Amino acid sequence: MADDHDEGYRGHAILSVDGRDLPVQVVLDARHEPQDGRLHWFGRAALDAAADPELHRALTTATSRIELRVGDERRAAARIGDVDPWGRYRVTGLGTPPFPLDEPPLDED
C-alpha cells in the first residue's frame, strides 16, 4: 500500500464465493485488537460491474462460504458486510490476513 501507516494492501485479489472465483479490486488493512488479542483485517472489495447478479446475491447470503485470496499462497476466510455508496462490499476477517504483513520492529529506538 502506498501509505506509510501500519499494514495494508491495495490491488488485485480473488473473492471466492461458494467456490466461484471473482476478480476484485481491494483496499485492505489490519490491526491487532488488544481487547481480544487477535488480528482483525478489514477493507472494501469492488466487483466488476458485469459480475453475475447471482454472485451479488450470494455475497449477501449468510450461508455463502467466502474466501479472499491475494496471489497464489495467501488466502483467508472472509465475511461480507454492507455495500457503500460506491458499490464496494465491506470485507472482514480474523487471524492471518490474505496479504503479507511487515515484521514489527523489535526495538523502540
C-alpha positions in Angstrom: 0.0 0.0 0.0 1.3 3.4 -0.8 0.5 4.9 2.6 3.3 4.6 5.3 0.9 3.6 8.1 0.8 0.2 9.7 -0.2 -2.7 7.5 -2.2 -2.8 4.3 -2.7 -3.9 0.8 -4.3 -2.2 -2.2 -4.7 -4.1 -5.5 -6.0 -7.2 -7.3 -7.5 -10.1 -5.3 -9.8 -13.0 -5.9 -13.0 -13.3 -3.9 -14.3 -16.9 -3.9 -18.0 -17.2 -3.2 -19.1 -20.8 -2.7 -16.2 -22.0 -4.9 -16.8 -19.4 -7.7 -13.9 -17.0 -8.2 -14.4 -13.3 -8.8 -11.6 -10.9 -9.6 -11.9 -7.9 -7.4 -10.0 -4.7 -6.5 -9.4 -4.4 -2.8 -8.2 -1.9 -0.2 -7.3 -3.8 3.0 -5.8 -3.1 6.3 -5.1 -5.0 9.6 -5.0 -4.1 13.2 -4.2 -6.0 16.4 -7.1 -5.7 18.8 -5.9 -5.7 22.4 -9.4 -6.4 23.7 -9.5 -9.9 22.3 -5.8 -10.4 21.4 -6.5 -11.2 17.8 -5.5 -9.7 14.5 -8.5 -8.2 12.6 -8.3 -7.4 8.9 -10.8 -5.4 7.0 -11.5 -3.3 4.0 -13.5 -2.9 0.8 -13.8 -5.0 -2.3 -15.1 -3.7 -5.6 -16.6 -6.2 -8.0 -16.7 -5.8 -11.8 -19.9 -4.1 -12.8 -20.6 -7.0 -15.2 -20.4 -9.6 -12.4 -23.2 -12.2 -12.5 -26.2 -10.9 -10.4 -26.4 -14.4 -8.8 -22.9 -13.7 -7.3 -24.1 -10.4 -6.0 -27.0 -12.2 -4.2 -24.6 -14.9 -2.9 -22.4 -12.3 -1.3 -25.2 -11.1 0.9 -26.5 -14.6 1.8 -25.5 -15.7 5.3 -24.8 -19.3 4.3 -22.3 -18.4 1.5 -18.7 -19.6 2.0 -16.4 -16.7 1.2 -12.6 -16.6 0.9 -10.3 -13.8 -0.2 -7.1 -14.6 -1.9 -4.1 -12.4 -2.8 -1.6 -14.1 -5.1 -1.4 -17.9 -5.1 -0.5 -18.6 -1.5 -2.3 -16.0 0.7 -5.9 -16.8 1.5 -8.3 -16.3 4.4 -11.9 -16.9 5.2 -13.9 -13.7 4.9 -17.2 -12.1 5.8 -19.1 -9.7 3.7 -20.9 -6.7 5.1 -22.6 -3.6 3.9 -22.3 -2.1 0.5 -21.1 1.6 0.5 -22.5 4.3 -1.8 -19.8 3.4 -4.5 -20.9 -0.2 -4.6 -17.9 -1.7 -2.7 -18.5 -4.5 -0.3 -17.2 -4.4 3.2 -14.9 -7.4 3.8 -13.6 -8.6 7.2 -11.7 -11.4 8.7 -9.9 -12.6 11.8 -6.4 -14.0 12.1 -3.8 -14.2 9.4 -4.9 -11.8 6.6 -4.8 -12.7 2.8 -2.0 -10.2 2.3 1.6 -10.0 3.6 2.4 -8.2 6.8 5.5 -6.3 7.6 7.6 -7.6 10.5 7.0 -5.5 13.6 10.1 -3.6 14.9 11.6 -5.2 17.9 13.3 -2.1 19.2 11.8 1.1 20.3 14.6 3.4 19.1 
